[in-house]
Amino acid sequence: MQDNVSQRKWNVESSKSANNAFNPIRRIVDKGGFKPNPNKSTISLSIGDPCVFGNLNILDYANDLLIENIKSSKFNGYPPSTGYEIAREAVAKYVETPTSKLTSKDIIVASGASGAIELAIGVLLNEGDNILVPKPGFPLYECTSKTKFINVKHYNLLEKQGFNVDLEHLRSLIDDKTKAILVNNPSNPCGIVYSKQHLLDIIQVAREYCLPIIADEIYSDLTFGEHKFYPMASLTDKVPILSIGGIAKRFLVPGWRLGWVAIHDRDNIFSNGRIIEGLISLSQVILGPNSLVQSILPKLLDPQNTQVKEWCSTITKTLESHSKLTVDMLSKANGLKPVCSSGTMYQMIEIDCSKYEDIADDNEFVGKLLEEQSVFLLQGTVFSLPNFFRIVFCAPIDKLTEAYERIIEFCETHKKK
Ligand SMILES: Cc1ncc(COP(=O)(O)O)c(C=O)c1O
């Protein structure tokens, strides 16, 4: 025994999968490393968490439901790995459309939309396959794929054309190893909502090449003014779609960790490929999200619940007014050009570095802004869009105004003489 121990050497190393897990947003936000100006209070407009400032809160009704269910002690055990039947049914009713009907069997609840994305990518792709994801885009798609040794190809969004997909570029990336197209609408970080026609054009590419779509629709109803959200599944009876959603953004509870995959099969393509069984098997690895949060979904997601509907529309209007303030104020800043958002909680701002004495790129802009003005933003490079920065406009109006005044002052201070 003693001899065996001495012959073996310790060799404990982080796995290739863990080494591939790089989420640039969390790396920046969790690790910090930036030094704000100690003489100014920090205003963080960097992460897509609507709870940071305490001004946006889920309605009391939902809290009351949760408390009631905690006290009932009925939801303390393990739920089925795919979710409680009542939760799956509630999600099915919430996301189905007249042309794409769903039942509870078509829903897998997951630990946030992140967990749902993991399931969707995990069931459709093998090591060495590739997935097409948007650029600029949410970095989690790449991060998740890389931990599974799935290759990522980025299709361009055209900033000069409202961040629409460059369809020719998308087509040019497809090869034998391509197994899915991921579409994020409404989009993080661009804040855009695609038109019906544009979604149909993307679906046409998927149809031509027989590729399923993973539609990340977590910002589904957070759209402003006349901009309307069209679920991709409502627009095709030919292309199978795994639609991703969740309550994090719509109900302002990212910490509650509840998302879902909705399976929109077409011509039995998914069922012939055992995709549904695959999703069930994958869900059994983690056992789904928190039981208590699942338990309130029937009431929270009930399309007939006017109390919830009215609350949702108030929140959307609030975010729309924040978006307007952002564009109005930052349009006045030297060297900045806001791209109008049509939904979500995000605004991309283009930086014209030629207008500044000593700022070379978005990294420097964001770093110096934090050091001098204590305003924390994320640089566009994080989303593969250099010379932009992203603002999360959830903060209360007075905080946003103060942050924007500081940004304007910063742009003046660094103005080219
Ligand atoms: C586009 C997009 N998809 C998915 C997620 C993950 O959502 P969740 O917090 O429910 O995991 C986010 C979170 O910011 C997101 O912006």
The ligand as an ORCA input file, in Angstrom:
! r2SCAN-3c Opt
* xyz 0 1
  C     -29.752     36.854    -24.561
  C     -29.713     36.176    -23.238
  N     -29.974     34.868    -23.172
  C     -29.930     34.210    -22.001
  C     -29.630     34.845    -20.820
  C     -29.561     34.059    -19.539
  O     -30.701     34.242    -18.765
  P     -30.871     33.563    -17.324
  O     -30.468     34.592    -16.329
  O     -32.308     33.199    -17.218
  O     -29.978     32.381    -17.281
  C     -29.360     36.220    -20.833
  C     -28.985     36.926    -19.606
  O     -28.541     38.041    -19.578
  C     -29.399     36.897    -22.082
  O     -29.143     38.208    -22.172
*
